[in-house]
Amino acid sequence: MIRVAILGSTGSIGTSALSVVATHPDRLAVVALAAGANATQMAAQVEAHRPQVVAMATPEAASAVMATGVTTPRVQAGAEGLLAVATCPDADIVLCASSGTAALEAVLAAIDCGKTIALANKEVLVMAGGLVMEAARQKGVAVLPVDSEHNAIHQCLEGQRASEVRRLVLTASGGPFRGRRRDSLATVTAADALRHPTWKMGAKITIDSATLMNKGLEVIEAHWLFGMPASAIDVVVHPQSIVHSMVELRDGSVLAQMGITDMRLPIQYAFSYPERWDAPVPFLDLTRVGPLEFQPPAWDDFPCLRLAYRALESDRSLPVVLNAANEEAVAAFLDGRLGFNAIPDVIAEAMDAHVPAPVTTLADVRGIDRWTRQHVADRIAALQST
């Protein structure tokens, strides 16, 4: 029996993970759950899975779970609760499915306790990839990617020597604005950007897909997961989202992982690895898929992708700035305080204003993150006042 702790259990990845658990009750069990503010959904999850440890983002949310009358141990709150879930003694694997940067300390604590990490959170490696992967190496802990693209690359790399790999190719759907020029996007709304053509995801990641920042963050994530330089990580737009990513070998062979667009597949892969289990999803029928298209990304129309490469190539602290500035800009766009085309402009301005510095400790990461968020908040406020 593999015992699972989930950070972000009420989000789209978390609920898909619980579906996988429910499909394999003889192999998987939930021992700890953490979520944000959705007390009603958490109460239902506690009733269904009976975890030992439960945590919510705030004391108010924790009290709301208890008020439902659900039978559970005391519901913990805040960062302390997140750490309690991540370090639950009975957990074998910790799925980090929470959005944003709050789970960074929890992931490092889980690694320190020797837990296998199933990672669905890009920001953890974008902010602190060097710290996280070094901690995992020292503890002998596996970091298994749950993002469909990195999960695909992980599968394609099985049995391959590192010296035989020429490049990694991440596929991108192109988001809801694929094919549009930047000057036509000035007036798009959050509602427009949230209409993703192939994936059902949370709001932040869906906006990132619309700007192509999501793919930029994945480039940085791939660097840390697979040890490849920016020059050996490419992006190709594939609207059908059937080929989830590819690996090109030195002899010109290209290995591709294909499947339907259902996050339960990469989640189950991470839970079952190195085994393969029957999946609770339809099998891919290529005769019904139709043509598969592959196009280069529109770099000038979606400049966030180039900013991510710039951050990775510069290394040091720029990825932290990129991530924090993007989170603040996306939040402002969702709130109606910033235009869509201003998102990359605000990020680029923050990167230009920052003096790159080494990132060797968690304190370094958090300090740069705080500076960036304040800088971007001030910049957005100034733009609103003009």
N, C-alpha and C positions, 0 to 999 in steps of 0.2 A: 504494500500500500504506500503510495507516494502522497505525502502530506503537504498541502499547499497553503501559503499565506498570500493574500492579495491586497496590494496597495492600490486603491481606486476601484473598489468592487462594484460601485453603482454606475460607473461610466460604461461606454460602449465596449471597451476591451474587457473590463471586469465582468460584465454580464455575459459576454461571449465565453469567457473562461469558466464561469459557473455552469454554463450550458455544457461545456466539455466535461466538467466534473460530473454532472448529472448523467451524462451518457456512459460514463465509466465508473460506476459506484464501487466496483470490485477492485479498481486500480487507484482511484483518486479520492482524497478526502480533504475537506477544508478545515483548517485549524485556527485561522485568524483572518479577520477582514478589517479593512480601513476604508473610509469614504469621506466625502466632503460634508454636504448639508442635507442630503436626501434621507431623512429619518424614516419615512414610510417604506422606501425601497430597502433600506438596510434592515429594518425590522422583519420584512418578508424574507430576506436572505438569511437572517439569523434563524428564523423558524425553520427554513428549509435545510440548512446545513449545520446548525448547532456548533459554531466555532467556539474555541476556548477563549479567544481574545478578540475584542471588538473595539474599534476606535473611530471617532468622528473628528472633523476639523476643529469644531468649537465646542465649548461646554454646553451652549444652547442646543446644538444638534445632538450631543450625547444625551442630554436630558430628554429631548424629544423622542429619541429611540426608547429610552426607559419608560416614558409615559405611554407608549403603545401597549405596555403590558407584556411585551415579549419576554420569554424566559431566557435570560442570558446572564453571564457574569457582568460585573460593573463595566459600563461603557466608558472607556477612557477618551481623553480629548487632546487636541493639539499635537505639537511635535512629540511630546512624551508618549502619547497614544500611538502615533505612527511608528515610533521606535519599538514600542512594545509588540506591535504586530510583526514588524520586520525581524525581530529577534526572538519570536516565539520559540521556546525550546523544542517543541515537537515538529516544527516546520522543516521540511527537507528542501523545498524550493520556494522562493519568494518572487511572485510576479509583480513587477513595478509597472502598473497601468495608470498611475495618476498623472495628470497633466502638470506642466510647469516644473518648477525647480524645488518644490518643498520636500520632495522625497530623496534628495541627494544624500543627506546625512543618514537617512534610514537605509538606503542601499549600501552605503559604506559600513554601517553597523551590521547589516545582514552578512556582508562579506566577511567581516571580522569574526562572526559567529560560525563561519564555514558553510553558509547556505548557498545552494545553487541559485543564480539570478536569472530569471526570465525577464528580459528587458523590452518593454514596449514604450518606454519614455525616452525620446530623443535627447531632451534637454540635459539629462544626467551626463551623457557622454560628451555633448557639445560643450557644456560648462567645464567639466572636470574629467575628461577622458583619460588623461595621463594618470591622475590620482586613482581613479576607479580601476583601471586595468592593471596598474602596478599593484594595488591592494589585492586584486583577484589573483594575480600571479604569485604573490608572496604567500597567500593562503591556499593556493591550489584549487581555487573556486572557478567553476565554469560560468561564463556569462553567455547565455543563449539568447540570440535576437528573436524578438516576436514581430517586429515590423515586417510586413510581407516581403519587402525588398531585401532586407538583410537576412531574413530567414531563408529566402531563395538562394542567396549567395552562400550561406552556410551549407545548404544542401548540395550545391554545385561544387563546393570545395572539398567535400568528403572524398578522401582517397587521393587528393592531389598534393603534389609537393609544392611548397611555396615558390621554389625556383622555376616551376613550370608555368606559373600564372603571369600572363602579360598585363591584363587589365580587368577591372570590374566594370560592369555596365548596369547602372541603376535605371529601371524604367519608370516613367512618369506618365500619369494619365493626361496631363496638361491642364487639369482642373476645368472649372466651368467657363473659363474665358479663353480656352485654346483657340488659336487662330485669329484672335483680335489684336489690333494694334494698341499701343499704350495710350495714344491720344483719344481712343474711343472708350477708355476705362475711367476717365476722370469723374464721371457722375454715377458710377455703379454703387449700389447700396450693399449693406451687409446681407440683406435677404438674397440679393443676386449672387453674391459670392458664396453663400452657404448651400447653393444648389449644385452639389458635386455630382458629376455624371455617372460615376460607377461605385463609389464607396460611401457608406454611411458612417460618419465619424463625428467627434465632438466639434464644437464651434471653432476653437483655436486652430486645430490641425486642418480643418476644412478651409479656413482663410489662408493658412500657410500653403495649402495646395493651390489655391487660386493665385497666389503671388509667386509660386514656385520656390518659396523659402523652404517649404517642407522638404523638397528634394535637395536643397542646399544643406540643410541640417543633416540629411541622410548621408551626404557626401562626407561630412565631418565624422559622423557616427561610423561610417564604413572604414574610414582611416584608422580609428581606434580599435574597432572590432577585428579587423583583418590585417592590420599592419601595412597598408598600402599607401603610397604618397598620393597627393592630390593629382599629380600628372598621370596616374594610372587608374583613376576613377572617373568614368564618363557617365553622362546622362543622355538618355534617348527618350523621346516622347512616344508613348505607345497607348493610344486612346482606348483600346479594348481591355486593357488591364488583365490580359490572359497570361502573358509572359511576365513574371513578377520580377525577374532580374536575370542577368547572365554573367558568365565568367569566360573570358577569352584566354586560351592557353598559348604558349609560345609557338606551337606548330600551326596556329590559325584555327584550331577547333574552337567552337563556341558551345558551351554547355548552358542550357536554359532550364529554369524551373517554371512549370506552367500549372495552372489550376484555376478553379472558379474564384470569384471575388468574395471570399468568406473568411473572416479573421479567425474562425474556429480552427482552420487548418494549421496556420503557423503557431497558434497557441497550443494545440494538441502536440505538434512536433516538439515544442520546447518541453512540454510536460513528459512526453514519452521517450525522448531522446536517450539512448541511441536506438530504441525500438521503434517500430511502426505499428500503429493500431488501426483498426477499422475506424473510419471517420463518419461523423454524424451529418455529412453534407452530400449533395449530389456529386456524381463523378463528372469530370469534364468530357463533353462530347464535341470533339473538334469538327465533326460534320455539321454541327449547328452553329458554330461560332461565326463563320464567315471569314472574310479577309482580315489579316492582321497587318496593321500599319506601324511603321517606325519612321520618326521624323526627328531632325535636330531641334533642340529647344530654341525658342525665340529670345535670345540673350538680351537684346535691346528693349524689347517690350516687357520683359519680366526681369528687371535688374537684380532682384534679390538673389538669384542663383549665382550671379557673378560676385556679389558681396560675400557669399558663403565661401567660395573658392579663395577669395582674397583673404578672408579670416584664417582659413586653414593653411594657406601658403605662408602667411605671416607668423602663424603659430603663436606662442606666448599667450597674451591675454585677450587678443582680438576675438576669438570665438566666444568668450564670456560676454564681451560687449555686444557682439552680434545677437546673441541669444536674448539677453536682457532687453536690448533696444527693440527687438522684434516683438517680444511679449508685450511691452508697453504700447508699441504702435498698434498692434493688432487689437488690444483691449480698447484703445481709443477709437479705432475704426468701428468696432462692434458697438460702441457707445454713441457713435455719431459725432465724435469730436475730431475726427481726422479723415481726410479723403483717402480713397484706395491708392491712388498714385503717390500720395505723400508717405506711405509706409516705407518704401525703400529709401526715399529722400531723408527721412528722419534717422533711419538706421545708418546710412552712409555718413551723415553729419556727426553722429555720435562716434563712429569709428575714426573719423578724421580728427575729432577733438581729443580722443584718448591717446595717451602716451603708452605704447605697448611695454609690458613688464613681464618678468617671469611669473609663472603660477606654480608654486611648489607646495602650497598648503591649502586646506579648506578655508582658512581665514583670508587668504589671497583671493580666492574665488568669490567669497561673499562680499569682500570689500569692493572689488571691481563691479560686481553685480549691483550693489547699492549705489555706487557712483553713477553708473549708467542709467539706472532707473530714475534717479533724481534729475540727471542731465536731460533725459528724454522728456520727463514730465514738464520741466521748465520750458523746453523747446516747443512742446505741443501747446502749452499755455500761451506762449508768445505768438504762435501761429493763430490761435483763436482770437487774440486781442487785436490782430491786424485786420 
